[in-house]
């Protein structure tokens, strides 16, 4: 059993020997956390053992403090764009598994991709996550690169997609270089579970069944020069405490090797999928309170890493998650190829939030958060180590809120319903005063005025 840099025996020892912190120890850890430089992984492992509701609430309060101080009230929005439901893998939790004959299979043509993007742009989206099944064989990379060109080429009125993140299969360094040259944003790939025996049980056959090759995909991506990478755990497959400890080992490995770690972490929970007993009956179900604890611990431990919540979660959970550290959410999502312009193919998993983009934005406004479609940092090269150099001293605030406001203003003028526009304009005016520095506030006001006069894509 080769688990690479994941030391499973060490994790087993921690799970057996580590005890919850008492009130005094918890206070010390959370005081350290409030410094917003992250806590040690040993401290995080103590927090994983906390079960006392009063202690959990203190953790939630600190997570909210850190999230507010670093990210402010902005919340980044995106939509997944599924291109193919063909797959060579037999993953027991997924509707797209190779053996599932209960769903129709489809790979979108470039013309069909164009229609999907037109539908997304017409809603107001600026950021998408390209997702493709692993069933395209040798043509997969060429198809992905051609699809990226198609997505970036679509213009509808004043709208376009400005950033495409990519979730596709693990590949070799030379192929990752080609992907980087195609101007992707973040490369995203979920380990699903770090627990070796569970991984082998859940991934019966196909390229993804190779635990070590999948695990080391981020090493090869970063070797190829992709400095924004995103990982994820599918909670429900194995003990969540094991998964978090292994995730922290993964992050430490990348930091030790490349000088910085992952840009984002996705936190999906297992949801029912067509013809999947595993998805309907998770081996290690994660209830809502435990899920909140997971979010809080991640925000406290790695404060400058983006946390992504999908539309697997209900609207109520998504509201709760905002105060615990979530910085990005998908909105108006479809998880089937053709789902935005049509509705005739099966989805990968069940969604918990079926609301439109405008309805989600209206909800965000009511919570006094700013919906952001910002892509400025990525297009100006503020990524990887450069992003962390701005984030850790707190300088990223000078960019995040102004750019959130300008992209939100674009949405309000060009796509929002009348009610959402009225409420959004009021919120923008309230939020300008929260921008650090009078000079940046004034520059932001000028950009907002320019957008009112027809300008687009303004950012600092």
N, C-alpha and C positions, 0 to 999 in steps of 0.2 A: 504493500500500500504506500504509494508515493503521494504525499499531500503537499510537497513543495515547501513553501515558506509558512504554511499554516501548521503550527505546532499543536496538534489535537490533544496530545497527552498533557501538555501544560494547561490547556483549557479544561480538560477533565479534572485536573487537580484543583484548579480554581473553583470549579463548580462544587466540588466536594468539600473544600476547606474554607472558602470565603464566607464570612458572616456579614449580615447587614450592619451598617454603622449605627452606633447609638446616637442620641440627640446631639451630644457634643461633637462627635466625629463628623456627623452630617453637616453641622453648622460650619465646621472647619473646611470641609470639601466645597460647600456652596459659597463660602466667602472667597475661596480660591477661584471658583468658577466666575464670580462677579468681576474678576479682573479681566475677563474676556480674552485670555490667551490660551484657553483650553486647559483641561485638567489632565493629570496623568492617566494612562490607561488602567493603572492599578486602582485609582480613585473611581474611574468609571465602572470597573468591575464590582466595587463595593456598592455603588448606586444600583446596579442590576439586581442586587439582593433585597432592595427595599420593598416592603409590602405594606407597611403602616400607612393608612390613608392620610394622616396628618403630615407625615414625612414626604409622601408623594406630592402633596399640595405645595410644600415648600420648594420641591424640585421644579414643579410646574411654574411657580412664581419666578424663579431664577431663569428658567428657560425663556419665559416671556420677556424678562428684562434684557437678556442678551440679544434676543431676536430684535427687539425694538431699538436697542442701542446701535446694533450693527446694520440692520437692514431698514430700520425705520418702519414706516407704515406701507411700504410698497410691496406688491405681490405680482410676480411675473406670471404671465399667461401664455399658454401654447396649446397646440392641438397635435395629436398623433396622426400620421398619415400612413395607413397600411397599404402596401403595394401588392403583396402576394400572400396567399394562404396555403401555398404548396410548401411541404416540408419533408425533409429526409429523416428527421429525428422522431423517436418514439418517446416523448416526454409525457408521463402519465397524467400530469395536471393540466395539459393544454388541449384545447379543441382542435388545434391545427396538427396534432400528432399524425404521423404517417398513416397509421392503421384506421383512422376514423373515417368511416364511409358515410357517416350521417350528415356531413356538411358538404356543400358544393365547393370546388376549388377554383381559384381564379388568380391570374396575374394580370395586372392592369397594363394596357398599352400606353405609350407615351401620350396619345390623344386622350385616353381616359384619365391619366394622371393630370393632364392639363385641366380637364373638367373638374376634377376634385379640388385642385388648387384654386381655380376660379371661384368655386363655392366657398372655400375657406377665406379667401381674400375678400369676397363680397360680404362676409360676416364681420370682417375687421381684423382677422388674424394677421400677424406679422412673423410669427415663429412657429415652425412645425418640427416634429420629430418623425423622420422617415423610418418606417418599420417594415422589414421584409422577412418572410419565412425563409428557411434554409433549404428550399427545394429547387433552386435555380441552377445548381451545379456550377460548372466552369464559367457560365455566362453571368453569374451573380454580380461580380464586381463591375463588369462593363454595363450591365443593366442599371446598377445603382448609380454609377457616374452619369450615365445618360439621363436618368431620372432627376438627378440633382440639377443638371443643366435645364431640364424642362421646368422644374419647380421655380428656379430663379428667373426664368424668362417670362413668366406669366405676369401680366399687368392688367388690372381691372380698375379703370378710372385712375385715381391717385394711389391705389393700393398695390402692394406686392409683398411677397415673402422675403424678409431680409436676413433670416438666419435659418439654416436647416441643420438640426442635430440628427445624428444617424445611429440607429440601433440595428446592426446587422451582425452576421456571424463572425467569430474569431478568424483571423487570417494571419498570413506571414508579414514580415516587416516590409518587404517590397510592395505588397498590396496595400498596406496601410499608408505608405508614401503616396501611392496613387490616389487614395481616398483623401489625404490631406491636400493634395494638389487640386482636388475638385472643390475646394473651399467649403468643407464641412465646418460646422460649429463644434459641438462636443461629440466625441465618440462615446457611445453608451453601450454597455453590455452587462447584463445581470449574471452573477454567479448562481442565482436562485437559492442554492444552499451550499454552505461551506463544509457541511458534515459529509465526509467521504462516503460512508456506507449509504446514507440517505440519497446522496447524489447519484450513486451507481444504481440504486433501486429505482429512482424516479426517471433516470435517463437510460432507458433500456438499450437503445441502439441508435446509430447515426453519429455524425461528426461530434455532436454536442456531448456524447457519452464519455468523451475523453476528459476526465476531471482536470488533469494538469494542464493540458493544452488550453482549455477554456479559462482556467485560473490565471494563466500567464499572458492572456490576450492584452491586458493593459500595459505590461512590460514592452511587448512588441509595438503597440501603438505609440507609446512614448519614445521608444527607440527611433521610430519613424518621424518624430517631430510633432506629433499631436499632443499639445500640452494641456488640452481640456478633455478630461475623461470622466465618465460617470459610471458608477457601479450600482448594484441593487441586490436586495435580498427579497425573496418571495416568502414572506412570513406565513408560517403554518406548516411548513415541511419538516422542520426540526426545532429543537428547543431554542427559543428566541435569545436566551442568554448565551448559548454557544455561538449562535450566528453573530451577535454583536461583538463578542470577543474575537472571533475569527476576522470579522470585518476590520476591527482595529489593527489586527496583525497585518492585514492586507495593506491598509493605509500606511502603517509604519514602514513596511517593506518598500513601498513606492517612494516615500519621503527619504528613506535612507539611500535609495539608489539614484533618484532623480532630483532630490532637493525640494520636492513638493509632492503633494498627494492628489487626491481626486477632487474634481471641481464640484460634482454633485453626487448625492446618494438618493436613490429612489427606494420607497418603502411600501411596495404593494403587499396586500394580504391576499391569500387565496380566495378566489370567488368561483362560484359554480361555472363550469364550462361543459359544453355539449359532449356527452359520452365520456365523462371523466369522473369516476367514483372518488378519486383523490381530492379533486377540487370541491366536491360536494361534502366530503367528510375529511377535513384536514387532519393529518396525524397529530399535529401539535397546534390546535387552534389558538389564536391570539384574540382575546376579548378587547373591548374598547378601552378599558382602564389600563390594561397592559400595553396596548398600542400607544396610548398617550405617554406612558412611561418611556417607551422606546424613543419616541420623538424628543422628549425632554432630555434624555441622556445623550442622544446624538448632538443636539444643539449645544448642550453644556460642554461636551467633550471636544467637539471639532466645530467651534463657533463660526468659522469663516467658510464652511462648506455648505453649498446649497442643498436644501432638502426638498424633494419633489414628491407631491401627493397626486395620485391619479384619480380619475373619475370612477374607480372601483368603489371609492368611499362615498357614503351618503353626504348630502348637503350639511346635515347636522354635524357629522364628524369633521367635515372640512372646515366648518366654522370653528370648532374646538381646536383643530390642529393649527390654526393661524397663530394663536397665542403661545403655542408650544415650540415654534421654530420653523414651520414650513415657510419656504420662500418662493416656491414655484408650484403652480397647479395647472393641470390640463382643464380645458373648458369646452363644452359643446362637442365632446369626443365621440368618435365612432371607431370601433376596432375591427372593422371588416373592409376589405378592398372595395372601393366604390361607395362607401357608406355615406359620404357627404353629398354626392350628386345623385345617388340611387339608394336602394335599400333591399337588395335581393340576394345578399350572401350572408353566411353565418358569421357571428362575431367570435373573437378569440376567447372572451370571457364576459361574464355579466357585469353591467355597469350599475353603480349605486346612485349616480347623479346624471339624470337625463336632461337637465335644463339646457337651454340655449346659452350662447355666449353672453347675450345681452342680459339674460336673467341672472347669470352668475355674477356679472359685473354689477348689476343693481344690488345684489346681496353684499358684495365687497364694499361698495360705497356706504351702505347702511352700517357696516362695521368700521367705518372711517379708515379704510385702507385704500391705497391708490393702485388700481390695476395698471400694470406696466407691460408694454410690448417692446421694451428697450433692447437694442442690439448694439449700442454704441461701443461698449468695451471690446467686444469681439472684433468689430470692424476697425478699431484703432489699435489693436494689438495688446490691449490690457487683459492678457490671459495668462494662465499658468503661474509661474513665479512672479511675473510683473503684477498680476492681479493681487496676489498675496502681499506683495510689498506695499500696495495701497490699502489693502483691507486691514491688515493687522494694526497699523497706526491710527486707523479710523478715517483715513483720507478718502476712501471710496464713497463716503456719504456725499462728498462734493459733486459726484457724478450721478449716483443712483436716483436720488429724488428728482433733480431737475429733468433727467431723461425719462423718468417715469411720467412726470407731469406732461412733457411735450408729446410723448406717444399716446398718453391717455387723451389729451386734447384732440389729437388727430382722430382718435376713435369717436369721441363725442360729436365732432363736427360732421364726420362722414358716414357713420354707421349706427349711432345710438338711437334708441327710441326717444321720444320727446321727454318722457319722465326721467329716463336715465340721464339724458343730456342736461336737463335742468339741475338735477341733484349732483351730477358730476362737476358742473361748473362751480357750484357752491363749494364743493370739497376742494377743488383746485385752489380757489382763493384762500381757503383756510390753511392749506398746506404750504403755500409759498413761504410763509414766515418760518417754517421749520427747516428750510434750506440753510445750511451753515454758510454764513458770510453774506453781507449786504451786496457785495459786488456780484456774487453768483445769483442771488435773488433777483437783482436787476436784469442780469443777462437772461435769466429764465423768463421774466416778464416780457422781454423783447422778443424772445423766441415764440412764446405763446401768442403774442400779438401778430407776429409774422404768419403763424399757422392760421389764425383767424382770417388773414388776408390772402390765404391760398398756398402758402409754403408747406412743404412736407419734409420729413426726415431730418429734423434739426436736433442736434444733440451736442453735449459737451464731452 
